[in-house]
Amino acid sequence: MRSTSVLIAVALVGVGSAQAAPCVSHRAGSVPAAYTETVARMRTLVCERLAPRIPGMQVAVAIDGTLVWSEGFGYADAAHRRPVTRETQFRIGSVSKPLTAAAVALLYEQGKLDLDAPIQRYVPTFPVKGYPITTRQLAGHLAGIRHYQDREFFQNRHFAAVRDGLTIFQDDSLLFPPGTRFSYSSYGWNLVAAVVEGAAAEDFLPYISAHVFRPLGLTHTAPDRADSIIPGRTQFFDGESAGVYHVAPPVDNSYKWAGGGFVSTAEDLVKFGSALVAPGFLKRETLDLLFTSQRTSAGEETGYGIGWFLRADSAGHRWAFHGGSAVGGTAAFGLDRDAHVVVAVLTNLSDAPLEPVQEIESAFDAVRGRAN
């Protein structure tokens, strides 16, 4: 097993240099004339500053619901030179949270979920912690539930049900009284999934598939099942140094579907984001709920709504965004609520350096502004 990893790592050294010149890519569809120059510049950015350091990645951009750029770079399976295409599925890590937030929002709109009720209304088996915990607090990282510790991020144990995954942390003490401070917690979103099940009276995965994925046409978004063959799923890599990679260790993400367990494509994500830049799939008031910063009990804004980080750019546009970190995957996803620009970048590398993604967002935001 060890020698196989070494051989793949050596093979990938060649991939790193091959991507530098020329840049290995597969573009999907055509680019509208108004965005040709911007796509060319951003493609150069990807080829020079991202692709040489990452085995495989996807970039997709949509504006006003129209896909204006979709391109795969590098390899889904570097050892066999299998290229990334528009259908290659990547681990999206915590970008799973905005997807789950949409399921929460639908139940809220239907009156099936009270965001401010104690979670035991929906998950009666979850231990009482001495303070009431609400779904709103869980979804805003204000509940005091802990995050991963030790090697938990690398779990390779299968959990048959969402509530089984709660056993990892449910008996631990809260970090602080709920509402008093922001502390990022993917385990809080495990509990959100259990709340969705209780409110919907349906298992989490069938519910989110039937009510979010299928209605929005997210045909390549799915749980990352370790026990199943998913034909379009990429190989996953860890990096040792620039251009040298090895296959990432096996993991089973069944303990955290809602907060970090899905695979998707960049095109699916920009389709999803485009459904949230204006009322339609969700009501305007519900969108405002998702995209308004929560506050601590002392009144301090957290910069996080329900499943989304929030910021304003230099033009004053309201951006909602989320990053994702997984074993063998790094993702960046954001939408401009004012210019209706949606950008997704997915990779098959742990801790991939994605700092240039904000330049891609800014470039399309600027050209969109000129078009207006």
Secondary structure, 3 states (H helix, E strand, C coil): CHHHHHHHHHHHHHHHHHHHCCCCEEECCCCCHHHHHHHHHHHHHHHHHHHHHCCEEEEEEEECCEEEEEEEEEEEECCCCEECCCCCEEECHHHHHHHHHHHHHHHHHCCCCCCCCEHHHCCCCCCCCCCCCEHHHHHCCCCCCCCCCCCHHHCCCCCCCHHHHHHHCCCCCCCCCCCCCCCCCHHHHHHHHHHHHHHHCCCHHHHHHHHHHCCCCCCCCEECCCCCCCCCECCCEEEEECCEEEECCCCCHHHCHHHHCEEECHHHHHHHHHCCCCCCCCCHHHHHHHCCCCECCCCCECCECCCCEEEECCCCCEEEEEEEEECCEEEEEEEECCCCEEEEEEECECCCCCCCHHHHHHHHHHHHHHHC
